Amino acid sequence: MNQHSARYASLEQRVIFITGGGSGIGAALTRAFHYQGAWVVFVDINDEASEALVAELRAETGEAPRYYHCDIRDVASLQYVIAEVGQNVGPIHTLVNNAANDDRHSWRDVDAAYWDERMSLNLRPMFFAAQAAAEQMIKAGGGGIINFGSVSVQMALGGLPAYVTAKAAAHGLTRSLARDLGEHNIRVNTLVPGSVMTERQLENWISSNDEAAIQDRQCLKLRLEPQHIAPVVLFLASAESQAITGQELAVDAGWS
């Protein structure tokens, strides 16, 4: 956890469920919630990275988050894991819909099968994870859902139209669920990361020249990293944000 992160007593011994929590931004979220004293459960498909993270946190703290291998495109499997967490760990207090895949693609090459597969990964799991977790939150008296958007929407980026469409839809889902679930004391918000310099982004998409151009456009001339995203997610999950719902919050150093 970033040494400057606030400590939230309201997150201690709360069950936090994170999709894609084994690497990149997700790993920073897993780490940050773990250091808050929360009971963190995360799903991923990258066993190597996920198991290494679990071992690392166990070595550092004597405790470890729980990891389940789960392809979130399989709705039945995702909802099964969520139900199992509710039974064996406790009712989910905060759902963080972080997992996504931003592989680049040309609009000319997209066919119906590819479009549907992208939605099955970048949008559909958000709803079905929320559907399953919200039932637990209702019984527990409330909770929170944090859906991840993308600065690609605000920046109107090309080269990945299916991804940008899914991420634009994420906030529509947030707005609708915030209305439906508010009466149950469940808050729903969208977190919009900027151009975060994860290992995957640097290996696949962002050159040193790209990074320089992004920082030139940002208001804050810093290298945006996962550690900048996690503290804001902690705040949105905590009792300190109890009156915030249906909102979209960008953490992008002023890029958009």
C-alpha positions in Angstrom: 0.0 0.0 0.0 1.2 3.5 -0.7 2.6 4.8 2.6 0.6 8.0 2.2 -2.8 6.2 2.0 -5.4 7.0 4.6 -6.5 4.3 7.1 -10.2 3.6 7.0 -11.6 1.8 10.0 -14.8 1.1 8.1 -12.9 -1.3 5.8 -11.5 -3.5 8.5 -12.8 -7.1 8.3 -15.0 -6.2 5.4 -15.2 -8.6 2.5 -13.9 -7.0 -0.7 -14.3 -8.8 -4.0 -12.1 -7.7 -6.9 -12.2 -8.9 -10.5 -8.8 -9.0 -12.2 -7.0 -8.6 -8.9 -3.8 -10.4 -9.7 -1.8 -7.9 -11.7 -1.6 -4.3 -12.8 -4.1 -1.9 -11.2 -6.0 -5.0 -9.8 -2.9 -6.1 -7.8 -2.5 -2.6 -6.4 -6.2 -2.7 -5.3 -5.7 -6.2 -3.7 -2.7 -5.0 -1.9 -4.3 -1.7 -0.7 -7.4 -3.3 0.6 -5.4 -6.1 2.3 -3.3 -3.5 4.2 -6.6 -1.9 5.4 -7.4 -5.1 7.2 -10.1 -6.1 4.8 -10.9 -9.7 3.8 -9.9 -9.5 0.2 -11.1 -12.1 -2.4 -10.1 -11.7 -6.0 -10.5 -13.6 -9.3 -8.2 -13.7 -12.2 -7.0 -16.0 -15.0 -3.3 -15.3 -14.5 -2.4 -18.0 -11.9 1.3 -17.2 -11.9 0.9 -13.5 -11.1 -2.0 -14.1 -8.7 -0.3 -16.8 -6.7 2.9 -14.8 -6.5 0.8 -11.8 -5.1 -0.8 -14.0 -2.5 2.5 -15.4 -1.4 4.1 -12.0 -1.3 1.3 -10.6 0.9 1.4 -13.6 3.2 5.2 -13.1 3.7 4.7 -9.4 4.4 1.8 -9.6 6.7 1.3 -13.2 7.9 -2.1 -13.1 6.2 -3.2 -13.5 2.6 -6.1 -12.6 0.3 -8.1 -15.4 -1.3 -7.6 -16.1 -4.9 -10.0 -18.0 -7.2 -9.1 -18.8 -10.8 -12.1 -17.6 -12.8 -12.8 -16.6 -16.4 -15.3 -13.8 -15.9 -16.7 -14.4 -19.3 -18.3 -17.5 -17.8 -21.2 -15.9 -15.9 -22.2 -19.1 -14.1 -18.7 -19.6 -12.8 -18.4 -15.9 -11.7 -21.7 -16.0 -9.8 -20.8 -19.3 -8.3 -17.6 -17.9 -6.8 -19.4 -14.9 -5.5 -22.0 -17.1 -3.8 -19.2 -19.3 -2.3 -17.5 -16.2 -0.9 -20.7 -15.1 0.7 -21.1 -18.5 2.4 -17.5 -19.2 3.4 -16.0 -15.7 4.0 -18.9 -13.4 4.6 -21.3 -11.1 2.7 -19.5 -9.0 0.2 -19.3 -5.4 1.3 -17.6 -3.9 -1.8 -17.5 -5.2 -5.4 -14.7 -3.8 -7.6 -15.4 -4.5 -11.2 -11.8 -3.9 -12.4 -11.1 -6.7 -14.9 -10.9 -5.7 -18.6 -8.9 -6.2 -21.7 -8.0 -3.4 -24.0 -6.4 -5.2 -26.9 -6.2 -3.0 -29.9 -8.4 -3.7 -33.0 -9.3 -2.1 -36.2 -12.9 -1.2 -36.8 -12.6 -2.8 -40.2 -11.7 -6.2 -38.7 -14.4 -6.5 -36.1 -17.1 -9.1 -36.8 -20.1 -10.0 -34.7 -18.3 -12.8 -32.8 -15.4 -10.6 -31.8 -17.8 -7.8 -30.8 -19.7 -10.2 -28.6 -16.6 -11.6 -27.0 -15.3 -8.1 -26.1 -18.6 -7.3 -24.4 -18.6 -10.7 -22.6 -15.3 -9.6 -21.0 -15.4 -5.8 -20.7 -19.1 -5.2 -19.9 -21.2 -8.2 -19.2 -19.4 -9.4 -16.0 -19.9 -6.0 -14.4 -23.6 -6.5 -14.4 -23.7 -10.2 -13.4 -21.2 -9.7 -10.6 -23.2 -6.8 -9.3 -26.4 -8.9 -9.6 -25.0 -11.6 -7.4 -23.1 -9.4 -4.9 -26.0 -7.0 -4.4 -28.1 -9.7 -2.9 -25.5 -10.2 -0.2 -25.2 -6.5 0.3 -28.9 -6.1 0.7 -29.0 -8.8 3.5 -26.0 -7.1 5.2 -27.6 -3.7 5.2 -25.7 -2.0 2.4 -22.4 -1.9 0.5 -20.7 -0.5 -2.6 -20.0 -1.3 -6.2 -17.2 0.4 -8.1 -17.2 -0.1 -11.9 -14.1 0.8 -13.8 -14.4 3.0 -16.9 -11.6 4.2 -19.1 -10.2 7.6 -20.1 -10.3 6.2 -23.7 -14.0 7.3 -23.7 -13.2 10.9 -22.6 -10.3 11.2 -25.0 -12.2 9.6 -27.9 -9.3 7.3 -28.6 -9.4 5.2 -31.8 -8.0 1.8 -32.5 -10.2 -0.1 -30.0 -13.9 0.7 -30.7 -15.4 -2.3 -29.0 -13.4 -1.6 -25.8 -14.3 2.1 -25.8 -18.0 1.2 -26.3 -18.0 -1.2 -23.4 -16.3 1.3 -21.1 -18.7 4.0 -22.1 -21.6 1.7 -21.2 -20.0 1.0 -17.8 -21.2 4.4 -16.5 -24.7 3.9 -17.9 -24.7 0.7 -15.8 -23.5 2.6 -12.8 -26.2 5.3 -13.1 -29.0 2.7 -13.5 -27.8 0.5 -10.6 -27.3 3.5 -8.3 -31.0 4.3 -8.7 -32.2 0.7 -8.3 -29.9 -0.1 -5.3 -29.9 3.2 -3.5 -32.9 2.3 -1.4 -30.9 -0.7 -0.1 -28.0 1.6 1.0 -25.8 0.3 -1.8 -23.7 2.9 -3.6 -22.5 2.5 -7.2 -19.8 4.7 -8.7 -17.5 4.6 -11.7 -13.7 5.1 -11.4 -12.0 6.3 -14.6 -8.3 5.7 -14.6 -6.1 7.7 -16.9 -3.2 6.3 -18.9 -1.7 4.1 -16.1 1.8 2.8 -16.7 1.3 -0.8 -15.9 3.7 -3.5 -17.1 1.2 -4.6 -19.7 0.7 -1.1 -21.2 4.4 -0.5 -21.4 5.1 -3.8 -23.0 2.4 -3.6 -25.6 1.2 -0.1 -26.3 3.1 2.8 -24.7 6.6 3.7 -26.0 8.8 6.2 -24.2 7.7 8.8 -26.8 4.0 8.0 -26.1 4.6 8.4 -22.4 6.2 11.8 -22.9 3.3 12.9 -25.1 0.8 11.8 -22.5 2.6 13.6 -19.7 2.8 16.7 -21.8 -1.0 16.6 -22.1 -1.6 15.9 -18.5 -2.0 18.9 -16.1 0.1 17.1 -13.5 3.5 16.0 -14.9 3.7 12.7 -13.2 3.9 9.1 -14.2 0.5 7.7 -13.5 0.8 4.3 -11.8 -1.5 1.8 -10.1 -0.6 3.2 -6.7 -2.4 6.4 -7.7 -5.6 4.6 -8.4 -5.9 2.4 -5.3 -6.3 5.2 -2.7 -9.3 6.6 -4.5 -10.9 3.2 -4.7 -10.4 2.8 -1.0 -12.2 6.1 -0.4 -15.1 5.1 -2.6 -15.4 1.9 -0.6 -15.2 3.5 2.8 -17.9 5.0 5.0 -16.3 8.5 4.3 -18.0 8.4 0.8 -21.4 7.3 2.2 -23.2 10.1 0.4 -21.6 9.6 -3.0 -23.3 7.4 -5.6 -24.0 7.4 -9.4 -20.9 9.4 -10.0 -17.9 9.2 -12.4 -14.5 10.1 -10.9 -11.4 10.4 -13.1 -8.0 9.8 -11.8 -6.0 10.8 -14.8 -3.6 13.6 -13.7 -5.8 16.0 -15.7 -5.2 14.2 -19.1 -8.9 14.4 -20.1 
